[in-house]
């Protein structure tokens, strides 16, 4: 059955009003689209679509931020300012999927990523009919496939169950290969969805531009191989994952050195202002905190080590990446400079907890965003994990330590800085901990999903949080504290598809079952 795709119809109208880059660097006065009436006839017009990174570089994927064990709202923190915590944020962090069918952040991710798919399809549909050289068109096609694969990877790991042999025949996603409003919206199997993503990745691997060109709002060799490494790591194909991680690193391997590349910006706030005990507190932020818009956007796009301009945007949580007690305990607070620069003490004062004062830290990078693109640090960690799982755990630790030397103070004792392992299992555990320290709100949720779905049992991660009972109206603060658990194999690993899209599909798009 075919049905008009309401979302894609809206995108076809709206995309014509966006201001886009032309070629690789300049703004385009008129942006073409299927619904704008502007004819698509030149390479520069399609290049403008791919260059308008601000229309698709923010991922409103609250599941990555909230659902893992890096994020936690304690009852004490909640009581310090209950109005700060939205009901759908709490429900998502506690895996209460029955409260998420109409979640705003859930809707934003679905529409945002399918919006990017639409743009990629607009390029792929028209690239054969525009001016430009063969090489230009082939590079553009590869880049559009990268965009589409990236979005589908995010969607599949949010709205579908984790990929493994048991779940292959579970529901995947609607597959959109064109800009047609009449394209079938039925959800194909999870296996077919992953085959589609893999086919796009293979096309993206034809990219020739290097990440060293420092135009990371555009597709490049390292970005394509970085996504491939993520994809095959998730599927448990460690040989392929390591091959693509190595290829990405061969293209671009630069790392941020926290000893020389990081610095603070300090701001003063007043706490307990209504009492005689008021005082001024200085809060230290990483210098990246205020860099996110205008001319500084290029600095974010080309941040050292990143391959592709993508960032997880915490709109639903009002910008507060709340570190759990587990995450805080993972850091060596004396020597690990990631703790020094990313864990901002007293961050709660920025969120209405200043009078009376209640101090709790926040995890900070780019204001409301954290870089989520494939990057050189992630590739080292993928390479290390693949080595460990394939049995070479000694070399795996050597690779991890290449990263740690750029993250720890130069005063760190060697026995603290350098990790060692006596077995494959110990090495994998150490690497997973390092991945959580490095990417706590971007890759940790993917790690939990894949570790709880692979053929190994030693790396299973049972999630547990304690909070009030929560319903659609919010926390029931007069009820006893409840222990929430998410076990391996739970169907709650898949977020409900937004109700509006289910309704618009009139039965074609099937909802997840729990």
C-alpha positions in Angstrom: 0.0 0.0 0.0 1.3 3.5 -0.9 0.3 6.7 0.9 1.3 10.3 0.6 4.2 11.0 2.9 3.1 14.1 4.9 6.5 14.7 6.4 8.3 14.6 3.0 5.6 16.9 1.5 6.3 19.5 4.2 10.0 19.2 3.7 9.6 19.7 0.0 7.9 23.0 0.7 10.2 24.2 3.5 13.5 23.3 1.9 13.0 26.0 -0.7 13.0 28.7 1.9 16.4 27.8 3.4 19.5 29.8 2.7 22.2 27.4 1.5 25.9 27.3 0.7 26.8 27.1 -3.0 29.8 25.1 -4.2 31.7 24.4 -1.0 32.1 27.7 0.8 29.7 30.4 -0.3 26.0 31.1 0.3 23.5 30.4 -2.5 20.9 33.1 -3.1 18.2 30.6 -4.3 18.0 27.1 -3.0 16.4 24.6 -5.3 13.8 22.1 -4.1 11.1 19.9 -5.5 8.4 22.3 -4.2 10.1 25.7 -4.6 9.6 26.2 -8.3 13.4 26.9 -8.6 14.7 24.6 -11.4 17.6 22.4 -10.4 20.1 22.6 -13.3 23.6 23.2 -11.9 26.2 21.4 -9.8 26.4 24.5 -7.6 22.7 24.3 -6.6 23.1 20.7 -5.4 26.4 21.5 -3.7 24.6 24.2 -1.8 22.2 21.6 -0.3 25.2 19.6 0.9 27.0 22.6 2.2 24.1 24.0 4.3 25.4 22.0 7.3 23.4 24.1 9.9 20.2 22.5 8.6 21.3 19.0 9.6 24.4 19.1 11.8 22.4 19.0 15.1 21.0 15.6 16.2 18.1 16.0 18.6 18.6 12.5 19.8 17.7 12.6 23.5 18.0 8.8 23.7 21.8 9.1 23.3 21.9 11.6 26.1 19.3 10.3 28.6 18.9 6.6 28.3 22.4 5.4 29.1 24.1 5.2 32.4 26.0 8.4 31.9 22.9 10.5 32.7 20.9 10.4 35.9 18.6 12.7 37.9 18.6 11.8 41.6 15.6 12.6 43.8 17.7 15.1 45.6 18.6 16.9 42.4 15.0 16.9 41.2 13.7 18.4 44.5 16.2 21.2 44.3 14.2 22.6 41.3 11.4 20.3 40.1 10.4 22.8 37.3 13.7 22.2 35.6 13.0 18.6 34.6 10.5 18.0 31.8 8.3 14.9 32.1 9.3 13.4 28.8 13.0 13.8 29.7 12.5 11.9 32.9 10.5 9.2 31.2 13.1 8.8 28.5 15.9 8.6 31.1 13.9 5.9 33.0 12.9 3.9 29.8 9.2 4.6 30.5 8.3 4.3 26.8 4.5 4.5 27.4 5.0 8.2 28.1 6.9 9.0 24.9 4.4 8.5 22.1 3.9 12.3 21.9 7.3 13.4 23.1 8.5 16.6 21.5 12.1 15.6 21.4 11.1 12.2 20.0 9.2 14.0 17.1 12.1 16.3 16.5 14.6 13.5 16.0 12.2 11.6 13.6 11.5 14.6 11.5 15.0 16.0 11.6 16.7 12.8 10.4 14.1 12.1 7.7 14.6 15.8 6.7 18.3 15.0 6.1 17.3 11.9 4.2 15.1 14.1 2.0 18.0 16.4 1.2 20.2 13.5 0.3 17.5 12.1 -1.9 17.0 15.4 -3.6 20.7 15.4 -4.5 20.7 11.8 -5.7 17.5 12.3 -7.7 18.9 15.3 -9.6 22.7 14.8 -9.8 22.5 13.0 -13.1 20.8 15.9 -14.8 22.9 18.9 -13.7 26.0 20.6 -15.1 29.3 19.7 -13.7 32.2 17.3 -14.4 31.9 13.5 -13.9 34.3 13.7 -10.9 32.2 16.4 -9.3 29.0 14.4 -9.7 30.5 11.2 -8.4 31.9 13.0 -5.3 28.5 14.6 -4.7 26.7 11.2 -5.0 29.0 9.6 -2.5 28.5 12.5 -0.1 24.7 12.2 -0.4 24.9 8.5 0.4 27.0 9.4 3.5 24.3 11.8 4.7 21.6 9.3 4.2 23.5 6.4 5.8 24.3 8.6 8.8 20.7 9.5 9.4 19.4 6.0 8.9 22.0 4.7 11.3 20.8 7.1 14.0 17.1 6.3 13.3 17.6 2.6 13.4 19.5 2.7 16.7 16.7 4.8 18.2 13.4 3.5 16.9 14.3 -0.2 16.3 15.5 -3.0 18.5 19.3 -3.7 18.6 20.7 -5.5 15.6 21.5 -9.2 16.0 20.4 -12.6 14.6 17.4 -12.8 16.9 16.1 -9.4 15.9 16.7 -9.5 12.1 13.1 -10.1 11.3 11.8 -7.4 13.7 10.5 -4.1 12.2 13.1 -1.8 10.8 12.3 1.6 9.1 10.4 2.9 6.1 13.0 3.1 3.3 13.1 6.4 1.4 15.1 6.3 -1.8 13.6 9.3 -3.6 11.7 12.5 -3.0 8.4 11.0 -4.2 5.5 11.7 -1.9 3.9 8.4 -2.9 6.8 6.2 -1.9 5.8 3.2 0.3 6.0 4.0 4.0 5.8 0.4 5.3 8.5 -0.6 7.7 10.8 -3.2 6.2 12.7 -5.7 8.4 15.6 -4.7 10.6 17.8 -6.9 8.3 16.7 -5.0 5.2 17.2 -1.7 7.0 20.8 -2.6 7.8 21.4 -3.8 4.3 20.2 -0.4 3.0 22.5 1.4 5.4 25.5 -0.8 4.4 24.8 -0.2 0.7 24.8 3.6 1.3 28.1 3.3 3.3 29.7 1.4 0.5 28.8 4.2 -1.9 30.0 6.8 0.6 33.4 5.1 0.7 34.0 6.3 -2.8 34.6 9.8 -1.4 37.9 11.3 -2.3 38.1 14.5 -0.3 40.4 14.2 2.7 39.4 15.4 6.2 42.7 17.2 6.2 41.1 19.8 3.9 39.3 21.1 7.0 35.9 21.4 5.4 34.3 18.9 7.7 30.8 20.1 7.0 31.2 18.1 3.8 31.7 14.4 3.3 35.2 13.1 3.3 37.3 9.9 3.4 37.7 9.8 7.2 34.0 10.5 7.8 32.8 7.7 5.5 35.3 5.2 7.0 34.5 6.4 10.5 30.8 5.7 10.0 31.7 2.3 8.4 33.8 1.5 11.5 30.9 2.3 13.8 28.5 0.2 11.6 30.7 -2.9 11.6 31.6 -2.6 15.3 27.9 -2.6 16.0 27.4 -5.7 13.8 30.2 -7.5 15.5 32.4 -7.6 12.4 35.6 -6.6 14.2 37.9 -7.2 11.3 36.0 -4.9 9.0 35.5 -2.3 11.7 39.3 -2.2 12.4 40.1 -1.9 8.7 37.9 1.1 8.3 39.1 2.7 11.6 42.7 2.3 10.3 41.7 3.9 6.9 40.1 6.8 8.7 43.2 7.3 10.9 45.4 7.1 7.8 43.5 10.0 6.3 43.4 12.1 9.5 44.7 11.1 13.0 45.1 14.5 14.7 44.0 14.6 18.4 43.1 17.4 20.8 45.8 17.4 23.4 44.1 18.5 26.7 47.5 19.6 28.1 48.0 22.3 25.4 44.7 22.8 23.5 42.2 23.4 26.3 41.6 26.4 28.5 39.0 27.9 30.8 36.5 30.7 30.7 35.4 31.8 34.1 32.0 33.4 35.1 30.8 34.7 38.4 27.4 34.0 39.9 25.8 34.9 43.2 24.2 32.2 45.3 21.9 32.4 48.3 21.1 36.0 47.3 18.0 36.3 49.5 19.9 35.5 52.7 22.6 37.1 54.7 25.0 34.3 53.7 25.0 35.2 50.0 28.3 34.8 48.2 29.9 35.1 44.7 31.1 31.9 43.1 33.4 31.6 40.1 32.5 28.8 37.7 35.1 27.5 35.3 33.9 26.5 31.8 35.9 25.1 28.9 36.6 27.8 26.4 34.3 25.9 23.9 31.3 26.7 26.0 30.5 30.0 24.2 31.6 28.9 20.8 28.5 27.7 18.8 27.1 30.3 16.5 28.1 32.8 13.8 31.6 32.9 12.6 32.6 30.5 15.3 30.5 27.8 13.7 33.4 26.9 11.4 35.6 26.4 14.5 33.1 23.8 15.7 32.8 22.2 12.3 36.5 21.8 12.0 37.3 21.0 15.7 40.6 19.1 15.9 40.1 15.4 15.5 36.5 15.5 14.2 35.7 14.1 10.8 32.2 15.4 10.1 30.2 18.3 11.5 27.6 16.6 13.8 26.6 17.3 17.3 24.0 15.9 19.8 21.7 18.8 20.8 20.2 18.7 24.2 17.1 20.9 23.6 14.7 18.7 25.6 17.0 18.8 28.6 17.6 22.5 28.3 21.3 22.0 27.7 22.1 20.2 30.9 24.0 17.0 30.3 23.7 15.7 33.9 26.5 13.3 34.7 25.6 10.2 36.8 27.4 9.2 39.9 28.8 6.2 37.8 30.2 8.5 35.1 31.8 10.9 37.7 33.4 7.9 39.4 34.9 6.7 36.2 37.3 9.7 35.9 40.5 10.0 37.8 39.7 13.4 39.2 43.4 14.2 39.9 44.9 13.5 36.5 42.2 13.1 33.9 41.9 16.4 32.1 38.5 15.4 30.6 37.2 15.7 34.1 38.9 19.0 34.7 37.5 20.6 31.5 34.3 18.9 30.8 32.8 18.4 34.3 31.8 21.9 35.3 31.3 22.1 39.1 28.3 24.1 40.4 26.7 23.9 37.0 23.3 23.6 38.7 23.5 27.3 39.7 22.8 28.1 36.1 19.5 26.2 36.3 17.7 27.9 39.2 19.3 26.0 42.0 21.2 29.0 43.3 18.9 30.3 46.1 19.0 28.2 48.2 22.1 26.8 46.6 22.3 23.2 45.5 25.6 22.3 43.8 25.8 19.6 41.1 28.0 19.5 38.1 27.3 19.4 34.4 29.1 17.9 31.4 30.0 20.7 29.0 31.4 21.0 25.5 29.7 23.3 23.0 26.9 25.0 25.0 23.8 22.8 24.4 25.7 20.4 22.1 28.4 17.8 22.2 30.3 16.7 19.1 29.0 13.3 18.0 30.8 12.8 14.6 33.2 10.0 14.0 36.6 11.3 15.1 40.2 10.2 15.5 39.8 9.5 19.2 36.8 7.2 18.5 38.8 5.4 15.7 41.6 4.6 18.2 39.1 3.2 20.6 37.4 1.1 17.9 40.7 -0.2 16.7 41.6 -1.0 20.3 38.4 -2.8 21.0 38.6 -4.8 17.8 42.1 -5.9 18.6 41.0 -7.0 22.1 38.0 -8.9 20.9 40.1 -10.6 18.2 42.5 -11.7 20.9 45.4 -9.2 20.7 44.7 -7.5 24.0 48.3 -6.4 24.7 48.4 -4.3 21.5 44.8 -3.1 22.2 46.1 -1.5 25.4 49.0 0.1 23.5 46.4 1.8 21.2 44.2 3.0 24.1 47.3 4.5 25.7 48.0 6.6 22.6 44.7 8.4 23.3 45.2 8.6 27.1 48.5 10.4 26.8 46.6 13.3 25.2 43.8 13.2 27.9 45.8 13.0 31.1 48.1 15.5 32.7 51.8 15.4 31.9 52.3 14.9 35.7 50.4 11.6 35.7 52.4 8.6 37.0 53.1 6.0 34.4 51.2 3.3 36.3 48.1 5.5 36.3 48.4 6.7 32.7 49.1 3.4 31.0 46.4 0.7 31.1 47.3 -3.0 31.0 45.2 -6.1 30.7 45.8 -9.8 31.4 42.9 -11.1 29.3 40.6 -10.3 26.5 37.7 -9.8 28.9 39.7 -7.4 31.0 40.9 -5.4 28.0 37.3 -5.1 26.6 36.0 -3.9 29.9 38.8 -1.3 30.2 38.2 -0.1 26.6 34.4 0.2 27.2 35.1 2.3 30.3 37.5 4.5 28.3 34.8 4.9 25.6 32.4 6.1 28.2 34.8 8.6 29.6 35.6 9.9 26.1 32.0 9.8 24.6 29.6 9.6 27.5 26.6 11.2 25.8 27.1 10.3 22.2 28.3 6.6 21.9 27.5 5.1 25.3 23.9 4.3 24.4 25.1 2.6 21.2 27.6 0.6 23.2 25.0 -0.6 25.7 22.7 -1.7 22.9 25.4 -3.6 21.0 27.1 -5.2 24.1 23.7 -6.4 25.4 22.9 -7.9 21.9 26.1 -9.6 20.8 27.2 -13.2 21.3 29.4 -12.4 24.3 27.9 -12.4 27.8 30.9 -11.0 29.7 30.2 -7.5 28.5 26.5 -7.3 29.3 25.4 -4.0 30.9 22.3 -4.0 33.1 21.0 -0.5 33.6 19.6 0.5 36.9 18.4 3.9 38.2 16.4 5.0 41.3 13.7 7.6 41.1 10.1 8.4 41.9 7.4 6.6 40.0 6.6 8.6 36.8 3.4 8.8 34.8 2.2 11.1 32.0 1.7 13.9 34.5 5.1 13.7 35.9 6.8 12.2 39.0 4.7 10.9 41.9 6.8 12.4 44.6 4.7 11.1 47.5 5.2 7.5 46.5 8.1 5.3 47.5 11.3 5.5 45.5 11.3 3.0 42.6 14.1 1.0 41.1 14.1 1.1 37.3 16.0 -1.6 35.4 16.6 -2.2 31.7 17.7 -5.7 31.1 19.4 -7.1 28.0 16.7 -8.2 25.5 14.1 -5.7 26.6 11.9 -4.3 23.9 12.2 -0.9 25.6 15.5 -0.4 23.7 13.3 0.8 20.8 11.6 4.2 21.3 8.0 4.6 20.1 7.6 6.2 16.6 5.9 9.5 17.1 2.1 9.2 17.2 1.5 11.9 14.6 3.4 9.9 12.0 1.6 6.7 12.9 -1.7 8.6 12.6 -0.7 10.3 9.3 0.2 6.8 7.9 -3.3 5.5 8.6 -2.1 2.1 9.5 0.8 1.8 7.0 3.6 2.7 9.5 3.3 0.1 12.3 4.1 1.1 15.9 6.6 -0.8 18.1 5.2 -3.3 20.5 6.2 -3.7 24.1 
